[in-house]
Amino acid sequence: MENTLIVGAGGAGKELLTELKKDFRSNKKYLIRGFVDDDLIKKELKVLGLPVLGTIKDLPKIIKENEIQIVFIAIPSAHGELIKKIISKCRNLPVIVKIVPRISEIINGKVDLHKIREIQTEDLLGRELTRMDFSDAKKKSKGKKIIVFGGAGSIGSKLCEQLALLDTKELLIVDFWENGLYYLEQRMNKIKNKNNKVKVRYIVGDIKDKEKTEKIIGQYKPQVIFNAAAYKHVPLMELNPDEAVRNNIFGTKNLFESSIKHNVESFILISTDKAVNPTNVMGATKRVTEKMMHYYSKKTDKTKFMAVRFGNVLSSNGSVIPLFKKQIEEGVVTVTHKDITRYFMTIDEAVQLILQCWVLSKGDEIFVLDMGEPIKISNLAELMIRLSGKEPGKEVQIKYVGLRPGEKIYEEPLTEVEATTATKNNKIFILSKDDTFDHSLFINETEMLILKSHIMTNTQIKKTLKALVPTYTDMKV
């Protein structure tokens, strides 16, 4: 038996205690000594028959006095700073610290003992997650056919998982990455056990294939389309701007036009903070798609187009966290610049807010998500090294290798560089209308770029992107 302590005497803590008691009856593993909670009203009270032994600051004393071996953090809404505070109180003590799933991982409000896990980097960096009211999103999705293009990617797949838990009638997941679709199907099968109502289809297809996307939308006639399909890797798109144009611009244009043709009710474009005063091809192409969104919005009164901008997503495919995890095992972590900072958001928070933007949308808006405070990448590297149980600079070296093509040292905060208006959600803003450009000239130049990009030089493509996006600055690194 292991003496166990639960941090958090709220609903999740009670659920966890119930599950642990069931487990104790079967294998006698966890002996629960009590709770810790910062709510002073609960101090010295009993919760489900067990005492609240003190607050988080009392953790070292409580752990020693009760010979605690395992500490469970049962605060699903806890933000990174609170989790770091709890970890710091347990540091240098012979205890194992684990965490219950975050709010976004336990949509049904139940704590699953099998999902309790070790602390991850995302837990320490993530902001406070509120228990999102999914009732509005359920109403929006009720009885609807929804297509997610780019559904096998990081954001796309999490969107699919969330939509499957709502009242969606049919979910169509489209991606050219067949392996990604296969792995997603395995995860979705587990979700379908919770919601057998939703019908899920997996379609191998590429948004650059105009005939295929037209066939998909025309055949299934969805009411809602999410477009999460994009080439996002900045240095690779600097080297292959023609592919960035074909995928990010041409592919999105295909979806816009087919959506209008088939009277799709809502179209949600997933954009990026790199569209703000872009310094790279990827950001410039995504800014073009935002401007196209304004153009096509004026072409119809039946389809509500909208875009959502946000920054880097923790642990997404190709992001810095999976790279750092691999490098920590190898003994050397590479950082491009000692001062480089980025805004980060967890995938769970991003998807929650995307769905809220969909609920709030009236059409022809660019929604901007508040990304919080920037994170210094060198500090992130040190944090991850320590979380792995190693010492930065001794067991794992940090090596600075220089900025990559198209890369900024500082990303600009989305809510400050352009005028925005607030919404009822304090993490969501709407970009002030910026559609005063010559729409006819813009779409003609865009179509010419699409038509000729395969025979244009990289320099010619970048010059054309500059004409389409005047704020684009090609950085020579």
Secondary structure by P-SEA (a helix, b strand, c coil): ccbbbbccccaaaaaaaaaaaaaaaccccccccbbbbccccccccccccccccccccaaaaaaaaacccbbbbccccccaaaaaaaaaaaccccbbbbbccccccccccccccccccccccccccccccccccaaaaaaaaccbbbbbcccccaaaaaaaaaaaaccccbbbbbccaaaaaaaaaaaaaaaaaacccbbbbbbbccccaaaaaaaaaaaccccbbbbccccccaaaaaacaaaaaacaaaaaaaaaaaaaaacccbbbbbbcccccccccaaaaaaaaaaaaaaaaaaaccccccbbbbbcccccccccaaaaaaaaaaacbbbbccccbbbbbbcaaaaaaaaaaaaaaccccccccccccccccaaaaaaaaaaaacccccccbbbbbbccccccccccccccccbbbbbcccccccccccccccaaaaaaaaaaaaaaccccccaaaaaaaaaaaccccccccc
